[in-house]
Amino acid sequence: MSHQTNNTASPDIDTPEVAPPEIAPPEIERVRHELKRRVLTVTACEYITPVMLRIHFESPTLSDFISAAPDDHIKLFFDTGDDKPAMRDYTPRRYNNDDNSLIIDFAIHDAGPATAWAVAAKPGDTLEIGGPRGSKVIRGPVDHWLLIGDETALPAIARRIEEASAGATFTAIIAVPAPEDHQSFETEADTHIHWIDRQGADATDPAPFLDILKGIDLPPQTFVWVGAEARVARAVRTHLLEERNHPLTWMNASGYWVSNAPGASEKNM
């Protein structure tokens, strides 16, 4: 007697769906740098918007300066007359080892040691900096970047967009005090910017960010970067995780500043 095997599934048996394979998240490489202090000399000062003061520096000690990620931060030291200088974190906006130059953009807001120094700065003045201590370099299959922040994060957002190569895609949500504080970016990347003009509204209110974010698609392989006041950053992170089910491994959120806590920040939420 012969036997025949039928490999066709019976029509009344449900075949389970096979979930698509998960895409591996980007690798975040932590690159350590030699911790070094440098004294820089101011060469020029210019307001690029009413709330953003760009200061150009030079120093022969910048010949080996390195900043491997757009959201790196350096320590700036300000003499306030106390025993120890006040320290603030700032993003290296642009640097060039060939001519030993560095640019830092200062968001001018409530009075503090950094703002006071910046608005009074003139060519020939000096400033001591330290770092960067390290960089978080994002490598991997990012098809779309979503960048969210306020004017304090604008230097990091602008640098990431401008350093991107052709074919990269960016969406950004950026809050600034007024329309005249918008900036333009020189880039080969495909970039879509949503500006929030606060017009005197509370900078710690996450609602304007969330209103725009709810209408933005998050296609697979979207990496979300957030830098804003701590309350805003936490609210955006919670929305992405709990309401949009966006993977934690595909985002990085930081409180660039904390309301009523000068000099404080909440990194890597």
C-alpha positions as CSV (number, residue, x, y, z in Angstrom):
1,M,0.0,0.0,0.0
2,S,1.4,3.4,-0.9
3,H,1.2,6.4,1.3
4,Q,1.1,10.1,0.0
5,T,2.0,13.0,2.3
6,N,0.0,16.1,1.9
7,N,2.0,19.3,2.9
8,T,-0.9,21.6,2.3
9,A,-2.4,23.0,5.5
10,S,-6.1,22.2,6.1
11,P,-8.3,25.2,5.2
12,D,-9.8,25.2,8.7
13,I,-6.5,25.6,10.5
14,D,-5.3,29.1,11.1
15,T,-1.6,29.6,10.2
16,P,0.0,32.1,12.7
17,E,1.4,35.3,11.2
18,V,5.1,35.6,11.5
19,A,6.1,39.0,12.9
20,P,8.7,40.9,10.8
21,P,12.2,40.8,12.2
22,E,13.0,43.7,14.5
23,I,15.5,46.2,13.2
24,A,18.6,46.5,15.3
25,P,18.8,49.9,17.0
26,P,21.7,52.3,16.3
27,E,24.9,51.7,18.1
28,I,25.7,54.6,20.4
29,E,29.5,54.6,20.8
30,R,30.9,56.5,23.7
31,V,34.2,58.1,22.6
32,R,36.4,59.4,25.4
33,H,38.7,62.4,24.8
34,E,41.7,63.7,26.7
35,L,40.3,66.2,29.3
36,K,42.1,69.4,28.6
37,R,41.6,73.0,29.5
38,R,42.2,75.8,27.0
39,V,42.3,79.6,27.1
40,L,40.6,81.1,24.1
41,T,40.7,84.7,22.7
42,V,37.6,86.3,21.3
43,T,38.0,87.4,17.7
44,A,34.5,88.5,16.8
45,C,30.9,88.8,18.2
46,E,27.7,88.9,16.2
47,Y,24.0,88.5,16.9
48,I,22.7,86.0,14.4
49,T,19.2,86.5,15.8
50,P,17.9,88.7,18.6
51,V,18.4,85.9,21.1
52,M,21.5,84.2,19.7
53,L,24.9,85.7,20.1
54,R,27.7,84.0,18.1
55,I,31.2,84.4,19.4
56,H,34.3,83.5,17.5
57,F,37.4,82.3,19.3
58,E,41.0,81.4,18.4
59,S,43.9,79.8,20.2
60,P,46.9,77.7,19.2
61,T,45.7,75.1,21.8
62,L,42.7,74.4,19.5
63,S,45.0,72.5,17.1
64,D,44.1,69.2,18.7
65,F,40.5,70.1,19.8
66,I,38.0,67.4,18.8
67,S,34.3,67.2,19.0
68,A,33.0,63.9,17.5
69,A,29.3,64.4,18.0
70,P,27.0,67.4,17.2
71,D,25.6,67.4,20.8
72,D,28.9,67.4,22.6
73,H,29.3,69.9,25.4
74,I,32.3,71.8,26.8
75,K,32.6,73.5,30.1
76,L,32.9,77.2,30.1
77,F,34.4,78.9,33.2
78,F,33.3,82.3,34.4
79,D,34.9,84.4,37.1
80,T,32.2,85.7,39.4
81,G,34.4,86.8,42.2
82,D,33.8,83.7,44.3
83,D,36.4,81.2,45.3
84,K,35.5,78.9,42.4
85,P,34.4,80.0,38.9
86,A,30.9,79.4,37.7
87,M,30.7,76.6,35.1
88,R,28.2,76.2,32.3
89,D,27.8,73.6,29.5
90,Y,27.8,74.8,25.9
91,T,27.8,73.1,22.5
92,P,30.8,73.6,20.1
93,R,28.9,75.1,17.2
94,R,31.7,74.8,14.7
95,Y,35.5,74.4,14.9
96,N,38.4,74.3,12.5
97,N,41.8,72.7,13.5
98,D,43.5,74.3,10.5
99,D,43.1,77.8,11.7
100,N,42.7,77.0,15.4
101,S,39.2,78.5,15.6
102,L,36.0,77.7,17.5
103,I,32.5,79.1,17.4
104,I,30.1,79.1,20.3
105,D,26.5,80.3,20.1
106,F,25.1,81.8,23.3
107,A,21.3,81.8,23.8
108,I,20.7,85.1,25.6
109,H,18.0,84.7,28.2
110,D,17.7,85.3,32.0
111,A,20.7,87.0,33.5
112,G,23.5,84.6,34.6
113,P,27.3,84.4,34.4
114,A,27.3,83.1,30.9
115,T,24.9,85.7,29.5
116,A,26.6,88.5,31.4
117,W,30.0,87.5,30.0
118,A,28.7,87.0,26.5
119,V,26.9,90.3,26.1
120,A,29.9,92.2,27.3
121,A,32.5,90.2,25.3
122,K,34.7,92.0,22.8
123,P,37.6,91.0,20.6
124,G,40.7,90.4,22.7
125,D,38.8,89.1,25.7
126,T,39.7,85.6,26.9
127,L,37.6,82.6,28.1
128,E,38.7,79.3,29.7
129,I,37.1,76.1,28.5
130,G,37.4,72.4,29.3
131,G,36.6,69.3,27.2
132,P,34.7,67.9,25.6
133,R,35.2,65.0,28.0
134,G,33.6,62.6,25.5
135,S,31.2,62.2,22.6
136,K,28.2,59.9,22.0
137,V,28.5,59.0,18.4
138,I,25.3,57.4,16.9
139,R,26.1,54.8,14.2
140,G,23.6,52.6,12.5
141,P,20.5,52.3,10.3
142,V,18.9,55.7,10.9
143,D,16.6,56.6,8.0
144,H,14.9,59.6,9.6
145,W,15.9,62.0,12.4
146,L,13.4,63.8,14.5
147,L,15.1,66.6,16.5
148,I,13.1,68.4,19.2
149,G,14.3,71.4,21.3
150,D,14.3,75.0,22.2
151,E,16.9,77.8,21.5
152,T,19.3,76.3,24.0
153,A,19.5,73.2,21.9
154,L,19.6,75.0,18.6
155,P,23.4,74.9,18.3
156,A,23.3,71.1,18.6
157,I,20.3,70.7,16.2
158,A,21.8,73.1,13.6
159,R,25.2,71.3,13.8
160,R,23.6,67.9,13.3
161,I,21.6,69.1,10.3
162,E,24.5,70.9,8.7
163,E,27.0,68.1,9.2
164,A,24.6,65.5,7.6
165,S,25.3,64.2,4.1
166,A,23.0,64.2,1.1
167,G,20.3,61.5,1.5
168,A,19.7,62.1,5.2
169,T,16.2,63.1,6.2
170,F,15.4,65.4,9.2
171,T,12.3,66.7,10.8
172,A,12.8,69.3,13.6
173,I,10.5,70.9,16.1
174,I,12.2,74.0,17.5
175,A,10.8,76.6,20.0
176,V,12.1,80.1,20.0
177,P,10.8,83.4,21.6
178,A,9.6,85.0,18.3
179,P,9.6,84.6,14.5
180,E,12.7,86.8,14.1
181,D,14.6,84.1,16.0
182,H,14.2,81.5,13.3
183,Q,17.5,80.3,11.8
184,S,18.4,78.8,8.4
185,F,20.7,75.9,7.9
186,E,23.2,75.2,5.1
187,T,22.8,71.5,4.5
188,E,22.5,68.8,1.8
189,A,20.0,66.9,3.8
190,D,16.3,66.8,3.3
191,T,15.0,69.0,6.1
192,H,11.6,70.0,7.4
193,I,11.4,72.5,10.2
194,H,8.4,73.2,12.5
195,W,8.9,76.4,14.4
196,I,7.2,77.2,17.7
197,D,7.0,81.0,18.4
198,R,6.4,81.3,22.1
199,Q,5.6,85.0,22.0
200,G,6.0,85.3,25.8
201,A,4.5,81.9,26.6
202,D,6.0,79.6,29.3
203,A,9.1,77.9,28.0
204,T,8.5,75.0,30.3
205,D,5.1,74.1,28.8
206,P,5.3,71.0,26.7
207,A,1.9,71.4,25.1
208,P,3.1,73.3,21.9
209,F,5.7,70.5,21.3
210,L,3.2,67.7,21.8
211,D,0.6,69.4,19.6
212,I,3.0,69.3,16.6
213,L,4.5,65.9,17.5
214,K,1.1,64.2,17.4
215,G,0.8,65.1,13.8
216,I,4.2,63.8,12.8
217,D,4.7,60.3,11.4
218,L,7.4,58.1,13.1
219,P,8.4,55.7,10.3
220,P,10.6,52.7,11.2
221,Q,14.2,53.6,11.8
222,T,13.4,57.1,13.2
223,F,15.8,58.3,15.8
224,V,14.4,61.0,18.1
225,W,16.7,63.4,19.8
226,V,15.3,65.8,22.4
227,G,17.0,68.8,24.2
228,A,14.9,71.3,26.0
229,E,13.8,72.4,29.5
230,A,13.6,69.2,31.7
231,R,9.8,69.2,32.1
232,V,9.4,69.5,28.3
233,A,12.0,66.8,27.6
234,R,10.3,64.4,30.1
235,A,6.8,65.0,28.6
236,V,8.0,64.4,25.1
237,R,9.8,61.2,26.1
238,T,6.7,59.9,27.9
239,H,4.5,60.7,24.9
240,L,6.8,58.8,22.6
241,L,7.1,55.8,24.8
242,E,3.5,55.5,26.1
243,E,1.4,56.9,23.4
244,R,3.4,56.3,20.3
245,N,5.2,53.1,21.4
246,H,8.4,54.4,20.1
247,P,11.3,52.2,21.2
248,L,13.5,53.6,23.9
249,T,16.6,52.4,22.0
250,W,15.6,54.8,19.2
251,M,15.7,58.0,21.2
252,N,17.8,60.2,23.4
253,A,16.2,62.9,25.6
254,S,18.0,65.4,27.9
255,G,16.9,68.3,30.0
256,Y,19.3,71.0,28.7
257,W,18.2,73.3,31.5
258,V,16.0,73.1,34.6
259,S,13.6,75.9,35.5
260,N,14.5,77.8,38.6
261,A,17.8,75.9,38.9
262,P,20.6,77.9,37.3
263,G,23.3,75.7,35.8
264,A,21.4,72.5,36.3
265,S,20.6,69.9,33.7
266,E,19.2,66.4,33.4
267,K,21.2,64.5,30.8
268,N,20.2,61.1,29.4
269,M,16.7,60.7,30.7
